[in-house]
Amino acid sequence: MLKHLRSVVVGAAMLTMASAIAGQPKTVMLDVDGMTCEACPLTVKKALKRLNGVVEVDTKYEGKGIGWAKVTYDPDKTKLDDLTFATTEAGYPSKVHKN
């Protein structure tokens, strides 16, 4: 029992260390084209959440084929190109929002 407890504690400590080593999350806004209804943002959100390193996604359809996605991700696990590729593959091309 003590041996099992010790391995659980060591495992938890290693997980905490791995979390501390992971990159600082970044947030990016994507302009998403091709949205035509209120269901489209759900498809975009699902495509982005499938990516390793994506922490949080918020999406919205603005009307007239335009929408956006706000994505928080770990840059050590996924890249901006991965995000835009995922939305494009889902049928909604996107690009990083320019201020």
N, CA, C and O atoms as a MOPAC input file, in Angstrom:
PM7 MOZYME 1SCF
protein

 N      0.83200 1    -1.18500 1     0.00000 1
 C      0.00000 1     0.00000 1     0.00000 1
 C      0.87700 1     1.24900 1     0.00000 1
 O      0.60900 1     2.18000 1    -0.75900 1
 N      1.91400 1     1.29000 1     0.83000 1
 C      2.80100 1     2.44400 1     0.90200 1
 C      3.53700 1     2.64600 1    -0.42100 1
 O      3.73500 1     3.77800 1    -0.86200 1
 N      3.94000 1     1.54100 1    -1.05000 1
 C      4.63100 1     1.62400 1    -2.32600 1
 C      3.71200 1     2.24400 1    -3.39100 1
 O      4.14600 1     3.07600 1    -4.18800 1
 N      2.44600 1     1.83000 1    -3.39300 1
 C      1.47200 1     2.36800 1    -4.34700 1
 C      1.25500 1     3.86000 1    -4.09200 1
 O      1.22300 1     4.65000 1    -5.03500 1
 N      1.10700 1     4.24400 1    -2.84200 1
 C      0.90000 1     5.64500 1    -2.48800 1
 C      2.09600 1     6.48600 1    -2.91200 1
 O      1.93000 1     7.59700 1    -3.41400 1
 N      3.29200 1     5.96100 1    -2.71100 1
 C      4.50500 1     6.67900 1    -3.09100 1
 C      4.53000 1     6.90200 1    -4.60700 1
 O      4.89400 1     7.99000 1    -5.05300 1
 N      4.15500 1     5.90200 1    -5.40600 1
 C      4.17300 1     6.06300 1    -6.86000 1
 C      3.10300 1     7.06500 1    -7.31300 1
 O      3.30500 1     7.77500 1    -8.29800 1
 N      1.97600 1     7.13000 1    -6.61100 1
 C      0.94100 1     8.11100 1    -6.93600 1
 C      1.45200 1     9.51800 1    -6.66000 1
 O      1.24800 1    10.42300 1    -7.46900 1
 N      2.11100 1     9.70500 1    -5.53000 1
 C      2.65300 1    11.01900 1    -5.16800 1
 C      3.72900 1    11.43800 1    -6.16200 1
 O      3.74000 1    12.58700 1    -6.60500 1
 N      4.62700 1    10.53500 1    -6.51800 1
 C      5.68100 1    10.84300 1    -7.48200 1
 C      5.06500 1    11.17500 1    -8.83700 1
 O      5.50500 1    12.11500 1    -9.49900 1
 N      4.05800 1    10.42300 1    -9.25500 1
 C      3.37800 1    10.69000 1   -10.52800 1
 C      2.72900 1    12.06100 1   -10.53700 1
 O      2.81700 1    12.78000 1   -11.53200 1
 N      2.08000 1    12.43300 1    -9.44400 1
 C      1.43800 1    13.74100 1    -9.34500 1
 C      2.47900 1    14.85300 1    -9.39500 1
 O      2.24800 1    15.89100 1   -10.01600 1
 N      3.61200 1    14.64800 1    -8.75400 1
 C      4.67400 1    15.65600 1    -8.76500 1
 C      5.23800 1    15.82300 1   -10.17200 1
 O      5.53300 1    16.94400 1   -10.58600 1
 N      5.39200 1    14.72400 1   -10.91400 1
 C      5.89900 1    14.80400 1   -12.28000 1
 C      4.90500 1    15.52600 1   -13.18300 1
 O      5.30700 1    16.29200 1   -14.05800 1
 N      3.61600 1    15.28900 1   -12.97800 1
 C      2.58600 1    15.96500 1   -13.75600 1
 C      2.60800 1    17.46600 1   -13.48700 1
 O      2.46800 1    18.26800 1   -14.41000 1
 N      2.78200 1    17.84200 1   -12.23600 1
 C      2.86600 1    19.25500 1   -11.87700 1
 C      4.08600 1    19.89800 1   -12.52300 1
 O      4.00100 1    21.02200 1   -13.01700 1
 N      5.21800 1    19.20100 1   -12.52500 1
 C      6.42100 1    19.72500 1   -13.15800 1
 C      6.21400 1    19.88200 1   -14.65300 1
 O      6.64200 1    20.88300 1   -15.22700 1
 N      5.57300 1    18.92700 1   -15.29400 1
 C      5.32800 1    19.00000 1   -16.73400 1
 C      4.42900 1    20.18300 1   -17.05900 1
 O      4.63200 1    20.86000 1   -18.06700 1
 N      3.44200 1    20.43500 1   -16.21700 1
 C      2.55300 1    21.57600 1   -16.43300 1
 C      3.31800 1    22.88300 1   -16.31300 1
 O      3.05800 1    23.82800 1   -17.05800 1
 N      4.25200 1    22.94200 1   -15.38600 1
 C      5.02000 1    24.15900 1   -15.18200 1
 C      5.96900 1    24.41500 1   -16.34900 1
 O      6.27700 1    25.56500 1   -16.66100 1
 N      6.43100 1    23.34500 1   -16.99300 1
 C      7.35700 1    23.47400 1   -18.10200 1
 C      6.63500 1    23.86900 1   -19.38700 1
 O      7.24100 1    24.48400 1   -20.26500 1
 N      5.35600 1    23.52900 1   -19.51300 1
 C      4.59600 1    23.83500 1   -20.72800 1
 C      4.61200 1    25.33200 1   -21.00300 1
 O      4.73200 1    26.14800 1   -20.08900 1
 N      4.48800 1    25.67500 1   -22.28700 1
 C      4.52400 1    27.07800 1   -22.69300 1
 C      3.37600 1    27.87600 1   -22.11400 1
 O      2.32800 1    27.33400 1   -21.76300 1
 N      3.59800 1    29.17300 1   -22.02300 1
 C      2.54400 1    30.07000 1   -21.56500 1
 C      1.46300 1    30.12400 1   -22.64000 1
 O      1.77500 1    30.30100 1   -23.81700 1
 N      0.20900 1    29.97500 1   -22.25500 1
 C     -0.87000 1    30.02800 1   -23.25100 1
 C     -0.90900 1    31.38300 1   -23.95600 1
 O     -0.64400 1    32.42500 1   -23.35600 1
 N     -1.24200 1    31.33900 1   -25.22500 1
 C     -1.43000 1    32.54800 1   -26.02200 1
 C     -2.87600 1    32.57100 1   -26.49100 1
 O     -3.51500 1    31.52700 1   -26.62100 1
 N     -3.38300 1    33.76400 1   -26.74100 1
 C     -4.73200 1    33.91200 1   -27.26200 1
 C     -4.65900 1    34.66500 1   -28.57800 1
 O     -3.95100 1    35.66500 1   -28.69900 1
 N     -5.39800 1    34.17200 1   -29.56100 1
 C     -5.41700 1    34.78400 1   -30.88100 1
 C     -6.86900 1    34.89200 1   -31.35700 1
 O     -7.70800 1    34.04500 1   -31.04700 1
 N     -7.13700 1    35.94500 1   -32.10800 1
 C     -8.44100 1    36.11200 1   -32.74700 1
 C     -8.29200 1    35.73000 1   -34.21700 1
 O     -7.37900 1    36.19300 1   -34.90200 1
 N     -9.19200 1    34.89000 1   -34.68500 1
 C     -9.20700 1    34.50200 1   -36.08500 1
 C    -10.44600 1    35.07600 1   -36.75500 1
 O    -11.54100 1    35.00700 1   -36.19600 1
 N    -10.28300 1    35.63900 1   -37.94300 1
 C    -11.41600 1    36.01700 1   -38.77800 1
 C    -11.78500 1    34.77200 1   -39.57200 1
 O    -10.94200 1    34.20400 1   -40.26600 1
 N    -13.03300 1    34.34800 1   -39.47400 1
 C    -13.46500 1    33.10400 1   -40.09900 1
 C    -14.48900 1    33.41100 1   -41.18300 1
 O    -15.50800 1    34.05300 1   -40.92600 1
 N    -14.20700 1    32.94400 1   -42.40000 1
 C    -15.09900 1    33.15200 1   -43.53400 1
 C    -15.97600 1    31.92000 1   -43.76300 1
 O    -15.66200 1    30.81600 1   -43.31800 1
 N    -17.07200 1    32.14400 1   -44.46500 1
 C    -17.93100 1    31.04200 1   -44.89000 1
 C    -19.04100 1    30.66800 1   -43.93400 1
 O    -19.82600 1    29.76700 1   -44.22800 1
 N    -19.12700 1    31.33100 1   -42.80500 1
 C    -20.21100 1    31.03100 1   -41.86800 1
 C    -21.52200 1    31.57900 1   -42.43200 1
 O    -21.59200 1    32.71800 1   -42.89300 1
 N    -22.55100 1    30.74200 1   -42.38300 1
 C    -23.84100 1    31.14700 1   -42.94400 1
 C    -25.00100 1    31.03200 1   -41.96500 1
 O    -26.11600 1    31.45600 1   -42.26700 1
 N    -24.74200 1    30.46000 1   -40.79200 1
 C    -25.83500 1    30.29400 1   -39.83100 1
 C    -25.26500 1    30.14600 1   -38.41800 1
 O    -24.05100 1    30.14100 1   -38.21800 1
 N    -26.15400 1    30.02700 1   -37.46400 1
 C    -25.75900 1    29.91700 1   -36.05600 1
 C    -25.07600 1    28.58300 1   -35.71700 1
 O    -24.42800 1    28.46800 1   -34.67600 1
 N    -25.21700 1    27.58100 1   -36.58500 1
 C    -24.58200 1    26.27700 1   -36.33400 1
 C    -23.10900 1    26.27000 1   -36.76500 1
 O    -22.32000 1    25.47500 1   -36.25500 1
 N    -22.74300 1    27.13500 1   -37.68200 1
 C    -21.37000 1    27.15400 1   -38.20200 1
 C    -20.31200 1    27.32900 1   -37.11100 1
 O    -19.29800 1    26.63200 1   -37.14400 1
 N    -20.50700 1    28.23200 1   -36.14800 1
 C    -19.49600 1    28.37900 1   -35.10400 1
 C    -19.24900 1    27.09600 1   -34.31000 1
 O    -18.14300 1    26.87200 1   -33.81900 1
 N    -20.26100 1    26.26800 1   -34.18400 1
 C    -20.07700 1    24.99500 1   -33.46700 1
 C    -19.10500 1    24.09000 1   -34.21400 1
 O    -18.26300 1    23.43500 1   -33.60000 1
 N    -19.22000 1    24.05600 1   -35.52700 1
 C    -18.31000 1    23.24200 1   -36.33800 1
 C    -16.88200 1    23.76200 1   -36.22300 1
 O    -15.94100 1    22.98300 1   -36.07800 1
 N    -16.72800 1    25.06700 1   -36.28800 1
 C    -15.39700 1    25.68100 1   -36.15700 1
 C    -14.81100 1    25.36700 1   -34.78000 1
 O    -13.64000 1    25.00700 1   -34.66100 1
 N    -15.62500 1    25.50500 1   -33.75800 1
 C    -15.17200 1    25.24700 1   -32.38500 1
 C    -14.70700 1    23.80100 1   -32.22400 1
 O    -13.65500 1    23.55000 1   -31.63700 1
 N    -15.48100 1    22.85700 1   -32.73800 1
 C    -15.10600 1    21.43900 1   -32.64400 1
 C    -13.78500 1    21.16900 1   -33.36000 1
 O    -12.93300 1    20.44100 1   -32.85000 1
 N    -13.61900 1    21.75900 1   -34.54600 1
 C    -12.38400 1    21.54300 1   -35.30800 1
 C    -11.17000 1    22.05800 1   -34.54600 1
 O    -10.12400 1    21.40800 1   -34.53300 1
 N    -11.29900 1    23.21100 1   -33.91500 1
 C    -10.18200 1    23.78200 1   -33.16200 1
 C     -9.90800 1    23.01200 1   -31.87500 1
 O     -8.75000 1    22.80900 1   -31.51000 1
 N    -10.94800 1    22.58700 1   -31.19300 1
 C    -10.76000 1    21.88300 1   -29.91500 1
 C    -10.11300 1    20.51600 1   -30.10300 1
 O     -9.58300 1    19.95400 1   -29.14500 1
 N    -10.14500 1    19.97100 1   -31.31300 1
 C     -9.50900 1    18.68000 1   -31.58100 1
 C     -7.98400 1    18.77900 1   -31.57300 1
 O     -7.29500 1    17.76900 1   -31.42900 1
 N     -7.46500 1    19.98000 1   -31.72500 1
 C     -6.01900 1    20.15900 1   -31.80000 1
 C     -5.37300 1    20.03800 1   -30.42400 1
 O     -5.85900 1    20.58900 1   -29.43600 1
 N     -4.28200 1    19.31300 1   -30.38800 1
 C     -3.50700 1    19.19000 1   -29.16500 1
 C     -2.96000 1    20.56200 1   -28.80300 1
 O     -2.35400 1    21.22600 1   -29.64400 1
 N     -3.16300 1    20.99100 1   -27.58000 1
 C     -2.64900 1    22.27200 1   -27.12600 1
 C     -3.68300 1    23.38100 1   -27.09300 1
 O     -3.43300 1    24.44000 1   -26.51900 1
 N     -4.85000 1    23.15600 1   -27.70200 1
 C     -5.90300 1    24.17100 1   -27.64200 1
 C     -6.57900 1    24.06600 1   -26.28400 1
 O     -7.06500 1    23.00200 1   -25.90100 1
 N     -6.60600 1    25.17400 1   -25.56300 1
 C     -7.12800 1    25.21000 1   -24.20400 1
 C     -8.58100 1    25.65800 1   -24.17900 1
 O     -9.40600 1    25.07200 1   -23.47900 1
 N     -8.89200 1    26.70500 1   -24.94900 1
 C    -10.24400 1    27.27000 1   -24.91700 1
 C    -10.56600 1    27.88300 1   -26.27900 1
 O     -9.69700 1    28.44400 1   -26.94700 1
 N    -11.84800 1    27.76200 1   -26.68000 1
 C    -12.29100 1    28.33400 1   -27.95500 1
 C    -13.64400 1    28.99700 1   -27.74700 1
 O    -14.54700 1    28.43000 1   -27.13200 1
 N    -13.76300 1    30.19900 1   -28.26900 1
 C    -15.04700 1    30.90200 1   -28.30400 1
 C    -15.26200 1    31.31700 1   -29.75100 1
 O    -14.34900 1    31.84600 1   -30.38300 1
 N    -16.45600 1    31.08400 1   -30.28300 1
 C    -16.73300 1    31.41300 1   -31.67700 1
 C    -18.05600 1    32.15000 1   -31.78800 1
 O    -18.92700 1    32.03700 1   -30.92600 1
 N    -18.18900 1    32.92300 1   -32.89000 1
 C    -19.44700 1    33.62700 1   -33.10500 1
 C    -19.66200 1    33.89000 1   -34.58600 1
 O    -18.72600 1    34.21700 1   -35.31600 1
 N    -20.90200 1    33.74200 1   -35.01700 1
 C    -21.33800 1    34.09600 1   -36.36500 1
 C    -21.83000 1    35.53300 1   -36.33000 1
 O    -22.72900 1    35.86600 1   -35.55800 1
 N    -21.24200 1    36.38600 1   -37.16600 1
 C    -21.60300 1    37.80300 1   -37.18600 1
 C    -22.60800 1    38.14000 1   -38.27700 1
 O    -23.16200 1    39.23900 1   -38.29000 1
 N    -22.85100 1    37.20400 1   -39.19700 1
 C    -23.76200 1    37.45200 1   -40.31600 1
 C    -23.00100 1    37.68700 1   -41.60700 1
 O    -21.81100 1    38.00100 1   -41.59500 1
 N    -23.70400 1    37.53200 1   -42.71900 1
 C    -23.14900 1    37.78800 1   -44.05500 1
 C    -21.86300 1    37.01900 1   -44.32700 1
 O    -20.93600 1    37.55400 1   -44.93500 1
 N    -21.80100 1    35.76300 1   -43.87800 1
 C    -20.65400 1    34.91200 1   -44.16100 1
 C    -19.43400 1    35.16000 1   -43.30700 1
 O    -18.36700 1    34.60900 1   -43.57400 1
 N    -19.57700 1    35.98700 1   -42.27900 1
 C    -18.41800 1    36.36400 1   -41.46300 1
 C    -18.60900 1    35.90300 1   -40.01900 1
 O    -19.71200 1    35.95000 1   -39.47300 1
 N    -17.51600 1    35.46100 1   -39.42100 1
 C    -17.51700 1    35.09400 1   -38.01100 1
 C    -16.12000 1    35.21000 1   -37.45200 1
 O    -15.19600 1    35.64300 1   -38.14100 1
 N    -15.97200 1    34.82600 1   -36.21200 1
 C    -14.65800 1    34.88400 1   -35.57900 1
 C    -14.49600 1    33.73700 1   -34.59400 1
 O    -15.46200 1    33.11000 1   -34.16100 1
 N    -13.25200 1    33.49300 1   -34.26400 1
 C    -12.90300 1    32.50700 1   -33.24000 1
 C    -11.82200 1    33.11300 1   -32.35900 1
 O    -10.83200 1    33.64800 1   -32.85700 1
 N    -12.01300 1    33.02600 1   -31.07100 1
 C    -10.99500 1    33.43800 1   -30.09800 1
 C    -10.43000 1    32.14500 1   -29.52900 1
 O    -11.15400 1    31.36300 1   -28.91400 1
 N     -9.14000 1    31.91900 1   -29.73500 1
 C     -8.51400 1    30.64400 1   -29.39000 1
 C     -7.37400 1    30.86900 1   -28.40700 1
 O     -6.47400 1    31.67000 1   -28.66000 1
 N     -7.41700 1    30.16300 1   -27.29300 1
 C     -6.31100 1    30.14500 1   -26.33900 1
 C     -5.62000 1    28.79600 1   -26.51800 1
 O     -6.26300 1    27.74700 1   -26.47100 1
 N     -4.30700 1    28.83500 1   -26.72200 1
 C     -3.57200 1    27.60900 1   -27.04400 1
 C     -2.16500 1    27.64600 1   -26.46700 1
 O     -1.64700 1    28.70500 1   -26.11500 1
 N     -1.56400 1    26.47600 1   -26.37800 1
 C     -0.18300 1    26.32700 1   -25.92400 1
 C      0.70700 1    26.35600 1   -27.16700 1
 O      0.65900 1    25.42100 1   -27.96600 1
 N      1.51700 1    27.40000 1   -27.35300 1
 C      2.34100 1    27.50600 1   -28.56000 1
 C      3.43400 1    26.43400 1   -28.66800 1
 O      4.02900 1    26.25800 1   -29.73100 1
 N      3.69300 1    25.72300 1   -27.57300 1
 C      4.64700 1    24.62000 1   -27.63800 1
 C      4.01000 1    23.36800 1   -28.23000 1
 O      4.71700 1    22.44400 1   -28.63200 1
 N      2.68200 1    23.33100 1   -28.28700 1
 C      1.99100 1    22.14200 1   -28.77800 1
 C      1.29300 1    22.35500 1   -30.11500 1
 O      1.09200 1    21.39600 1   -30.86100 1
 N      0.93000 1    23.56400 1   -30.42500 1
 C      0.27300 1    23.85000 1   -31.69700 1
 C      0.70500 1    25.22700 1   -32.19300 1
 O      1.10900 1    26.08400 1   -31.40700 1
 N      0.61700 1    25.42200 1   -33.47400 1
 C      1.05100 1    26.67200 1   -34.11300 1
 C     -0.14400 1    27.36900 1   -34.75100 1
 O     -1.19300 1    26.75900 1   -34.95700 1
 N      0.02500 1    28.64500 1   -35.06000 1
 C     -1.04300 1    29.41000 1   -35.71300 1
 C     -1.48700 1    28.74500 1   -37.01300 1
 O     -2.68000 1    28.69000 1   -37.31000 1
 N     -0.53100 1    28.24300 1   -37.78100 1
 C     -0.87800 1    27.56600 1   -39.03900 1
 C     -1.77600 1    26.35700 1   -38.79500 1
 O     -2.64100 1    26.04800 1   -39.61500 1
 N     -1.57400 1    25.67600 1   -37.67300 1
 C     -2.42900 1    24.53100 1   -37.33500 1
 C     -3.86500 1    24.98500 1   -37.10400 1
 O     -4.81200 1    24.30800 1   -37.50600 1
 N     -4.02000 1    26.13600 1   -36.45200 1
 C     -5.35800 1    26.65700 1   -36.16300 1
 C     -6.08700 1    27.01000 1   -37.45200 1
 O     -7.23400 1    26.61200 1   -37.65200 1
 N     -5.42000 1    27.75600 1   -38.32400 1
 C     -6.08000 1    28.16700 1   -39.56700 1
 C     -6.31400 1    26.97000 1   -40.48800 1
 O     -7.31100 1    26.93100 1   -41.20800 1
 N     -5.41700 1    26.00800 1   -40.47100 1
 C     -5.60200 1    24.79700 1   -41.26700 1
 C     -6.82100 1    24.01400 1   -40.78800 1
 O     -7.59500 1    23.50600 1   -41.59900 1
 N     -6.99100 1    23.91600 1   -39.47000 1
 C     -8.12400 1    23.16500 1   -38.91500 1
 C     -9.45700 1    23.78000 1   -39.32500 1
 O    -10.38800 1    23.05700 1   -39.68100 1
 N     -9.55700 1    25.09600 1   -39.28000 1
 C    -10.82800 1    25.72300 1   -39.67800 1
 C    -11.05200 1    25.56900 1   -41.17800 1
 O    -12.17800 1    25.33600 1   -41.61700 1
 N     -9.99400 1    25.69900 1   -41.96000 1
 C    -10.11300 1    25.55100 1   -43.41400 1
 C    -10.54800 1    24.13700 1   -43.77100 1
 O    -11.41400 1    23.95400 1   -44.62700 1
 N     -9.96100 1    23.14200 1   -43.12900 1
 C    -10.34100 1    21.75400 1   -43.37700 1
 C    -11.79900 1    21.48800 1   -42.99400 1
 O    -12.44800 1    20.61500 1   -43.57100 1
 N    -12.30800 1    22.24400 1   -42.02200 1
 C    -13.70600 1    22.10000 1   -41.60400 1
 C    -14.65200 1    22.85500 1   -42.54000 1
 O    -15.87100 1    22.78600 1   -42.38400 1
 N    -14.08200 1    23.58200 1   -43.52000 1
 C    -14.90400 1    24.30400 1   -44.48100 1
 C    -15.03200 1    25.79500 1   -44.22600 1
 O    -15.82700 1    26.48000 1   -44.86800 1
 N    -14.23800 1    26.29200 1   -43.27800 1
 C    -14.30900 1    27.70300 1   -42.90300 1
 C    -12.91600 1    28.30400 1   -42.86900 1
 O    -12.26400 1    28.30200 1   -41.82500 1
 N    -12.45000 1    28.82100 1   -44.00500 1
 C    -11.10400 1    29.40600 1   -44.03700 1
 C    -10.98100 1    30.55200 1   -43.02300 1
 O    -11.91900 1    31.32100 1   -42.81300 1
 N     -9.81600 1    30.64000 1   -42.41000 1
 C     -9.60500 1    31.70000 1   -41.41700 1
 C     -8.22400 1    32.30200 1   -41.56300 1
 O     -7.33100 1    31.72200 1   -42.18100 1
 N     -8.07200 1    33.47600 1   -40.98100 1
 C     -6.77300 1    34.13400 1   -40.92300 1
 C     -6.70800 1    34.89600 1   -39.60800 1
 O     -7.73100 1    35.23800 1   -39.01500 1
 N     -5.48600 1    35.15400 1   -39.16700 1
 C     -5.28400 1    35.89100 1   -37.92600 1
 C     -5.83900 1    37.30500 1   -38.09600 1
 O     -5.55700 1    37.97400 1   -39.09000 1
 N     -6.61900 1    37.75000 1   -37.13000 1
 C     -7.22700 1    39.07800 1   -37.17300 1
 C     -6.14000 1    40.14500 1   -37.07200 1
 O     -5.26900 1    40.07200 1   -36.20600 1
 N     -6.19600 1    41.12700 1   -37.95600 1
 C     -5.27100 1    42.26300 1   -37.91600 1
 C     -5.98300 1    43.43500 1   -37.27600 1
 O     -7.07700 1    43.80700 1   -37.70100 1
 N     -5.38000 1    44.01500 1   -36.26500 1
 C     -5.98100 1    45.17300 1   -35.58000 1
 C     -5.91400 1    46.41200 1   -36.40700 1
 O     -6.37500 1    47.46900 1   -35.97500 1

